[in-house]
């Protein structure tokens, strides 16, 4: 859907395709090797990486605070002198 409405395009789209293909390949390889009773251990670094990615995706990005206050007249584009 993100590609259909062009939310992501260009290099970002290619990066998403590569990551998705890699995940499908690794999952399929693990399933295949599990049938053969071959163990594929996960490293501690991989577990940390996954944890950081999951936390990062759930925390909204930080934005710097604005230096000035926003008043209702600023949002509505009303002349503040008119209301005095």
One Martini backbone bead per residue (centre of mass of N, CA, C, O) as a GRO file, in nm:
protein
   84
    1UNK     BB    1   0.057   0.064  -0.020
    2UNK     BB    2   0.298   0.258  -0.005
    3UNK     BB    3   0.365   0.220  -0.310
    4UNK     BB    4   0.090   0.296  -0.442
    5UNK     BB    5   0.088   0.600  -0.294
    6UNK     BB    6   0.396   0.702  -0.276
    7UNK     BB    7   0.533   0.709   0.010
    8UNK     BB    8   0.727   0.509  -0.123
    9UNK     BB    9   1.035   0.561  -0.313
   10UNK     BB   10   1.281   0.436  -0.476
   11UNK     BB   11   1.521   0.354  -0.257
   12UNK     BB   12   1.318   0.283  -0.032
   13UNK     BB   13   1.178   0.058  -0.188
   14UNK     BB   14   1.426  -0.121  -0.234
   15UNK     BB   15   1.494  -0.163   0.063
   16UNK     BB   16   1.226  -0.302   0.139
   17UNK     BB   17   1.255  -0.541  -0.056
   18UNK     BB   18   1.520  -0.655   0.052
   19UNK     BB   19   1.429  -0.700   0.345
   20UNK     BB   20   1.187  -0.884   0.282
   21UNK     BB   21   1.344  -1.105   0.129
   22UNK     BB   22   1.534  -1.179   0.359
   23UNK     BB   23   1.319  -1.268   0.563
   24UNK     BB   24   1.201  -1.495   0.389
   25UNK     BB   25   1.462  -1.655   0.350
   26UNK     BB   26   1.534  -1.706   0.648
   27UNK     BB   27   1.270  -1.844   0.728
   28UNK     BB   28   1.288  -2.074   0.522
   29UNK     BB   29   1.561  -2.186   0.616
   30UNK     BB   30   1.476  -2.253   0.906
   31UNK     BB   31   1.251  -2.451   0.830
   32UNK     BB   32   1.422  -2.648   0.668
   33UNK     BB   33   1.635  -2.708   0.895
   34UNK     BB   34   1.428  -2.816   1.103
   35UNK     BB   35   1.357  -3.076   0.942
   36UNK     BB   36   1.678  -3.164   0.964
   37UNK     BB   37   1.784  -3.089   1.255
   38UNK     BB   38   1.908  -2.796   1.230
   39UNK     BB   39   2.091  -2.562   1.396
   40UNK     BB   40   2.025  -2.196   1.432
   41UNK     BB   41   2.182  -1.973   1.589
   42UNK     BB   42   2.144  -1.690   1.793
   43UNK     BB   43   2.270  -1.399   1.850
   44UNK     BB   44   2.302  -1.146   2.070
   45UNK     BB   45   2.314  -0.919   1.862
   46UNK     BB   46   2.045  -0.989   1.720
   47UNK     BB   47   1.866  -0.942   1.968
   48UNK     BB   48   1.938  -0.645   2.010
   49UNK     BB   49   1.857  -0.541   1.734
   50UNK     BB   50   1.559  -0.618   1.755
   51UNK     BB   51   1.494  -0.457   2.011
   52UNK     BB   52   1.567  -0.178   1.900
   53UNK     BB   53   1.371  -0.180   1.661
   54UNK     BB   54   1.108  -0.213   1.823
   55UNK     BB   55   1.142   0.042   1.996
   56UNK     BB   56   1.181   0.250   1.768
   57UNK     BB   57   0.892   0.195   1.629
   58UNK     BB   58   0.728   0.297   1.909
   59UNK     BB   59   0.878   0.568   1.897
   60UNK     BB   60   0.853   0.880   1.858
   61UNK     BB   61   0.981   1.130   1.715
   62UNK     BB   62   1.188   1.384   1.779
   63UNK     BB   63   1.109   1.726   1.851
   64UNK     BB   64   1.163   2.036   1.854
   65UNK     BB   65   1.106   2.306   2.017
   66UNK     BB   66   0.946   2.588   2.018
   67UNK     BB   67   1.018   2.922   2.091
   68UNK     BB   68   0.721   2.980   2.051
   69UNK     BB   69   0.406   3.050   2.106
   70UNK     BB   70   0.079   2.921   2.064
   71UNK     BB   71  -0.204   3.077   1.953
   72UNK     BB   72  -0.521   3.085   1.847
   73UNK     BB   73  -0.470   3.326   1.647
   74UNK     BB   74  -0.252   3.177   1.481
   75UNK     BB   75  -0.429   2.942   1.367
   76UNK     BB   76  -0.675   3.141   1.253
   77UNK     BB   77  -0.579   3.421   1.152
   78UNK     BB   78  -0.619   3.642   1.373
   79UNK     BB   79  -0.656   3.952   1.486
   80UNK     BB   80  -0.572   4.045   1.805
   81UNK     BB   81  -0.673   4.350   1.806
   82UNK     BB   82  -0.981   4.290   1.751
   83UNK     BB   83  -1.022   4.152   2.060
   84UNK     BB   84  -0.980   4.425   2.254
   0.00000   0.00000   0.00000
